[in-house]
Amino acid sequence: MIVAASAVTDRPIIGIFAHPINSSLCPNEVSCQYIAASYVKFVESHGARAVPISYYATNETIDELFASVNGVLFPGGSAELPPGAVRMYEVAMAANERGGDHFPIWGTCLGFEWLVTLAGGTVVGGFAAENVTLPLVMNPAAAPTSALFGDLGQGLYDMLQGDNTSAFNNHEKGVTPSAFALSPRLSATFTALSTSVDLNGAAFVSSMEGRRGLPLYGVQWHVEKNAFETASATGGGVGAGWAYEAIPHGAAAVDVTMALAKVLVDASRRTDPGRHGFADPAAEAQALIWRYPVFYTAPEFAQMYIADF
């Protein structure tokens, strides 16, 4: 049984992996990296702060960051799994398994797929699950005892399973329930909490969490978008102001965003402050994402941090 740290970190910092981008907004006007601001707002919504992690980070840099931050978020996108994410998963898993530490990793959409791959599972393509909300088919492990959904409350838990679900999907890759169950390492590391069915009737695992108290969380759907990706498109045949994506923005959908953000941030607060923290306030301030430029980039993302992280 994994023994979690008992100390509490009141001002946690969560590292968020950046992805490559080619954009005129890059400092060199060709290529750099980006982080959608919705992920930053997601962790900030419950009192955490964010540090960008370069997509090209070396093992040495990752080791330094692991010792400095209180958790990591693998965001959605389209990038290949980088060596830095592999290293971060390895050192986090070693610390969590060793006991006395509690270092969460959260994966959303592509980040979910990274977690599946890192745990020895197989991700396949061909799912019809782009720009659509899909109900979650909850497994018995999902509630009321799961770390991810246990504090949602019955109303939100039921809503996620119904026709008016707030689970917004935007992917064509995923892991099938059978492949999940047949992967010894994956099924030993994660519990599949829910599945969803795409527009062609194909099932995929849509939510998972770590077994044995491991603070690992994965959602194939975009919980952060409900509250923080509210920009509208400004052109096209329908006219100005039409929604770019079918993201739910109702009160219950936003409540789901806040409830799951709390899961990640509360887990990061349990990271042992004796093992994780910047050397001094100046180093911490230099690392935070606030010093990087944020741009209005609607409609795909309302805002993006774009820089050479």
C-alpha positions in Angstrom: 0.0 0.0 0.0 1.4 3.4 -1.0 1.9 5.8 2.0 1.1 9.3 1.0 2.8 12.4 2.5 1.0 13.9 5.5 2.3 17.5 5.0 0.3 20.1 3.1 1.5 22.5 0.5 -0.7 25.6 0.6 0.5 27.2 -2.6 1.1 24.4 -5.0 2.8 24.8 -8.4 1.8 22.5 -11.3 4.0 22.0 -14.3 2.2 22.0 -17.7 3.9 20.6 -20.8 4.1 22.8 -23.8 3.6 21.7 -27.4 5.4 22.8 -30.6 3.7 25.4 -32.8 4.5 27.2 -36.0 3.0 30.7 -35.7 3.7 34.3 -36.7 3.3 35.0 -32.9 6.5 33.0 -32.2 9.5 35.2 -31.2 11.3 34.0 -34.3 8.1 34.1 -36.4 8.4 30.5 -37.4 8.4 27.9 -34.6 8.2 27.8 -30.8 5.9 26.3 -28.2 2.4 27.0 -26.8 0.2 26.2 -23.8 -3.5 26.9 -24.1 -4.4 29.3 -21.3 -7.4 27.2 -20.4 -5.1 24.7 -18.7 -3.4 27.4 -16.7 -6.8 28.7 -15.6 -7.9 25.2 -14.8 -5.1 24.8 -12.2 -5.4 28.4 -11.0 -9.1 28.0 -10.3 -8.4 26.2 -7.0 -5.3 28.1 -6.0 -2.4 26.4 -7.8 0.1 28.2 -10.0 1.6 27.0 -13.3 5.1 26.5 -14.6 5.6 25.7 -18.3 7.6 22.7 -19.1 9.4 22.7 -22.5 8.4 20.0 -24.9 12.2 19.6 -25.5 13.2 19.4 -21.8 16.2 17.2 -21.0 16.3 14.6 -18.3 18.4 17.0 -16.2 15.8 19.7 -16.5 12.9 17.3 -15.7 14.7 16.1 -12.6 15.1 19.7 -11.5 11.5 20.5 -12.2 10.3 17.4 -10.4 12.1 18.5 -7.3 10.5 22.0 -7.7 6.8 21.5 -8.6 4.0 19.7 -6.9 2.3 18.0 -9.8 2.2 17.8 -13.6 -0.4 18.2 -16.3 -0.2 16.6 -19.7 -2.5 18.7 -21.9 -4.4 17.9 -25.1 -3.0 18.5 -28.5 -1.4 16.6 -31.4 2.3 16.2 -30.4 4.2 13.0 -30.1 5.1 11.7 -26.6 8.4 13.6 -25.8 11.3 12.2 -23.8 10.7 14.8 -21.1 7.2 13.4 -20.4 8.7 9.9 -20.3 11.2 11.0 -17.7 8.7 12.9 -15.6 6.4 9.8 -15.5 9.3 7.6 -14.5 10.5 9.8 -11.6 7.0 10.5 -10.4 6.0 6.9 -10.4 9.2 5.9 -8.6 8.5 8.5 -5.9 4.9 7.6 -5.5 5.6 3.9 -5.3 8.5 4.4 -2.9 6.0 6.0 -0.4 6.2 9.1 1.6 5.5 11.3 -1.4 2.4 12.2 -3.3 3.1 13.6 -6.8 0.0 13.8 -9.1 0.0 13.6 -12.9 -3.1 14.6 -14.8 -3.7 13.8 -18.5 -6.3 15.4 -20.7 -7.2 14.0 -24.2 -3.7 13.6 -25.8 -2.4 13.7 -22.3 -4.7 10.8 -21.4 -3.2 8.9 -24.4 0.3 9.7 -23.2 -0.5 8.2 -19.8 -1.9 5.1 -21.5 1.2 4.7 -23.5 3.5 5.3 -20.6 1.7 2.6 -18.6 2.2 0.1 -21.3 -1.1 0.4 -23.1 -1.9 0.7 -26.8 -3.6 3.7 -28.3 -5.3 3.3 -31.7 -7.0 5.7 -34.2 -10.2 5.7 -36.0 -12.7 6.9 -33.4 -15.4 9.3 -34.5 -15.3 11.6 -31.4 -14.4 15.0 -32.7 -16.3 18.1 -31.6 -19.0 16.2 -29.8 -20.3 15.7 -26.2 -20.6 12.0 -25.3 -22.1 10.5 -22.1 -19.9 8.7 -19.7 -20.8 5.1 -19.0 -19.6 4.7 -15.4 -18.0 1.6 -14.2 -18.7 0.3 -10.7 -15.4 1.7 -9.5 -16.3 5.3 -10.5 -18.3 6.3 -7.5 -18.8 6.9 -4.7 -15.3 5.8 -3.8 -13.2 7.0 -6.8 -10.8 9.9 -6.2 -11.8 11.5 -9.5 -15.6 11.4 -9.2 -16.3 10.7 -5.6 -16.9 14.3 -4.6 -18.9 15.4 -7.7 -22.2 15.0 -6.0 -25.1 12.9 -7.4 -26.5 15.6 -9.6 -23.3 16.2 -11.6 -22.5 12.4 -11.6 -25.9 11.7 -13.1 -25.6 14.6 -15.6 -22.3 13.2 -17.0 -24.1 10.0 -17.8 -27.1 11.6 -19.5 -27.9 13.1 -22.9 -27.1 16.6 -21.6 -23.6 15.5 -20.5 -20.8 18.1 -20.2 -18.1 15.6 -21.4 -16.8 17.3 -24.6 -14.7 15.1 -26.8 -12.3 16.2 -29.6 -10.1 13.2 -30.6 -9.9 10.4 -33.1 -7.5 8.2 -31.0 -8.1 6.3 -27.8 -7.9 2.9 -26.1 -10.6 0.3 -26.3 -12.0 -1.3 -23.2 -10.7 -4.7 -24.2 -7.2 -3.4 -25.0 -7.2 -1.7 -21.6 -8.2 -4.9 -19.7 -5.7 -7.1 -21.7 -2.7 -4.9 -21.0 -1.1 -6.2 -17.7 0.8 -3.1 -16.9 -1.9 -0.6 -17.8 -4.6 -2.4 -15.9 -2.3 -2.8 -12.9 -1.5 0.9 -12.9 -5.0 2.4 -13.7 -8.6 1.6 -13.0 -10.9 2.4 -15.9 -13.7 4.5 -14.4 -15.8 5.2 -17.5 -16.2 4.4 -21.1 -17.9 6.3 -23.9 -19.3 5.4 -27.3 -18.3 7.3 -30.4 -20.6 8.4 -33.2 -20.1 5.0 -35.0 -20.8 2.9 -31.9 -17.2 2.2 -31.0 -16.4 2.2 -27.3 -13.3 3.7 -25.7 -12.1 4.3 -22.2 -13.0 7.9 -21.3 -11.8 8.3 -17.7 -9.3 6.5 -15.4 -7.4 6.9 -12.2 -4.4 5.3 -10.5 -4.7 2.1 -8.5 -3.5 1.7 -4.9 -3.8 5.3 -4.1 -1.5 6.5 -7.0 -2.4 10.1 -7.7 -2.8 9.6 -11.5 -5.8 10.9 -13.3 -6.8 10.7 -17.0 -9.8 12.0 -19.0 -10.1 11.5 -22.7 -12.6 14.5 -22.7 -11.9 18.2 -22.2 -13.1 19.1 -18.8 -11.1 22.4 -18.8 -12.9 23.8 -21.9 -16.4 24.0 -20.2 -15.3 27.0 -18.1 -12.4 28.6 -20.0 -12.9 28.1 -23.8 -15.9 30.4 -24.4 -14.7 32.4 -27.4 -16.9 32.6 -30.5 -15.9 32.5 -34.1 -16.2 35.8 -35.9 -16.7 34.7 -39.5 -18.0 32.0 -41.7 -21.3 31.4 -43.3 -23.3 31.4 -40.1 -22.2 34.9 -39.2 -20.3 36.6 -36.4 -20.7 35.2 -32.9 -21.4 31.5 -33.7 -19.7 29.0 -31.4 -16.6 27.5 -32.8 -17.0 24.2 -31.0 -19.9 22.4 -29.3 -18.5 22.9 -25.9 -21.1 23.0 -23.1 -20.9 26.1 -21.0 -23.9 25.7 -18.7 -23.7 26.1 -14.9 -23.5 22.3 -14.3 -20.8 21.9 -17.0 -18.7 24.7 -15.3 -19.3 23.0 -11.9 -17.8 19.8 -13.3 -14.7 21.8 -14.4 -14.3 23.2 -11.0 -14.9 19.9 -9.2 -12.2 18.1 -11.2 -9.8 20.9 -11.0 -10.1 20.7 -7.2 -9.1 17.0 -7.4 -5.8 17.8 -9.1 -5.0 20.8 -7.0 -5.9 19.1 -3.7 -3.7 16.2 -4.7 -0.8 18.6 -5.5 -1.2 20.1 -2.0 -0.4 16.7 -0.5 3.1 16.7 -2.2 5.8 16.6 0.5 7.1 20.2 0.8 10.3 18.8 2.1 10.9 17.1 -1.3 9.4 19.6 -3.7 10.0 23.3 -3.9 12.1 26.0 -5.6 15.4 26.9 -4.1 14.3 30.5 -3.4 11.4 32.9 -4.2 13.4 34.5 -7.0 13.9 31.1 -8.8 10.2 30.4 -8.3 9.1 33.7 -9.7 11.4 33.2 -12.7 9.8 29.8 -13.5 6.1 30.8 -13.3 4.2 31.1 -16.5 3.0 34.7 -15.7 6.2 36.2 -17.1 5.4 34.8 -20.6 3.2 36.6 -23.2 -0.4 35.4 -23.6 -2.2 36.1 -26.9 -5.9 36.2 -27.9 -6.0 33.4 -30.4 -9.7 32.6 -30.8 -11.5 30.7 -32.0 -9.6 27.4 -31.5 -8.3 28.6 -28.1 -9.5 31.8 -26.5 -5.9 32.5 -25.3 -2.5 30.9 -25.7 0.8 31.3 -24.0 3.3 31.3 -26.9 7.1 31.5 -26.3 10.4 29.6 -26.4 9.8 28.0 -23.0 
